[in-house]
């Protein structure tokens, strides 16, 4: 029986075993970090460790295996990354033979980890290479031939390079598995185990996972020895400091409501089930004059990277995505996530929700629920350990504006057709913000929406949020 079943904990991490960890450090200067790393932390404006860093770094720096819970945004990248770099510093890798390895499930997370570690790797004169699918394998093989002490990789591309003899793992001394549960969900575990079997058995292993399902538990039992156990998330597994809302809508209103939310001030991340529905809804928003872009698995890696960068800088304010954006996506000050289509798995909900309210900041998670979805959604939220506030909304309703900062629709009705997850036709009633034909009534509603957004922000400040 897996640990989740034994404890009743939806994350499965309340009973991890292992032995006592070293005491948490009060600050970075109390840890055994190289002076160059401390100087770089100060230059980056990182003055105090996040809880997972204060807890896990002392054990990791001491060479202990580490097992921890940590969603993206909790600070776990530096928790394992600084230790990995410090323990690799002063060594030089031979061609094709990295000394440290970070395995991640997605290209986006690989890029994020690389960006986070690059300043510290440079400070320690360590070469860092990234190998992921969707980019030229020849160029990545060239980086490995030139020598790289630290390798960040997705399992499929690394397996391919190993089979082509462009990479060897027999010199890896520190190995990190990040988002191990997603690797299991995506079917990567056979590739992961094949790669780990090529890493010397005596090295240090660190594994981070938001949940500990049976497949992940198998990895822990097989590859970690007497790990120090740490958690970066609340015990209930909920998405940090986010506030959760279920907005009950009727089928004919669903996409009109979603369109009004998309027209709010600031950025919003919106999730739909399928690539086709993502593309359709994005086209609808763009036609309405909104700065929207689509993100899903059919986009090339350069397209995905460019879209994410535009979203981070504000050139795109509405990112419409499938679950490809549910993990490994970090955007500063993203305060609203919308499940236009509710997820079907508690883990998917938590990971979608984890895109906001990161590192202790505030944020809202909104899920639109049709009448026949409400019972299943209530069960899903209970399994995820999430308590959500519920409201009935229609396009332009005051409750919708108050909760999301949506802009009320204006002008003549706009009817758009598509397919929901059951294949039934949906039609959006009311225009999406940004269409022509705005009058005094629309201006008044826009002003009301701005006042509602300001009131929400003031309430967050009073609660201690950002």
Number of C-alpha atoms within 10 A of each C-alpha: 6 14 20 20 12 11 13 12 20 24 25 23 26 19 13 18 13 15 10 12 17 15 12 17 17 13 13 20 13 11 16 14 18 16 12 15 20 19 14 17 17 12 11 11 9 13 13 14 18 19 20 23 27 21 23 29 30 23 22 27 20 14 17 22 24 26 27 25 27 25 29 23 23 22 19 24 21 21 23 26 22 22 23 29 26 20 21 21 16 11 11 16 20 15 17 23 23 28 25 26 23 24 25 25 27 24 23 22 23 23 19 16 21 22 11 14 18 15 16 23 25 14 17 19 16 22 19 21 22 21 26 23 17 12 14 10 16 11 11 18 22 14 18 28 16 14 21 22 28 28 24 24 26 25 25 17 18 27 17 15 19 16 11 11 11 20 19 21 19 14 18 25 20 26 24 23 22 29 25 27 25 22 24 18 14 10 12 17 20 12 18 23 15 12 18 19 13 14 20 15 14 10 18 24 25 25 27 26 24 26 24 27 21 17 15 23 19 14 19 21 11 10 19 21 18 16 26 23 24 22 22 25 19 12 14 15 24 23 26 24 18 24 19 21 20 24 23 19 19 16 18 16 19 24 27 27 30 21 28 26 29 29 26 23 15 15 24 23 26 26 25 22 18 17 18 14 20 21 17 15 22 23 16 17 24 15 14 18 15 22 20 26 23 22 24 18 14 9 14 14 16 11 13 19 16 12 19 23 14 16 22 17 11 13 15 19 22 25 24 26 25 21 19 16 25 20 22 25 20 20 17 14 17 21 22 24 26 25 22 21 21 23 19 12 13 20 24 17 23 24 22 26 28 28 29 31 26 25 18 16 19 23 25 19 28 24 23 24 25 19 10 10 13 16 11 13 21 16 12 19 20 14 18 22 19 21 14 17 11 14 13 14 20 18 27 20 13 17 17 23 25 18 18 26 28 31 30 31 27 25 17 13 13 15 14 17 14 15 14 15 11 6 8 11 13 17 18 22 20 23 24 32 26 19 17 13 10 14 10 9 12 17 14 12 19 21 14 19 24 19 15 21 21 14 14 16 15 14 13 15 12 10 10 11 16 16
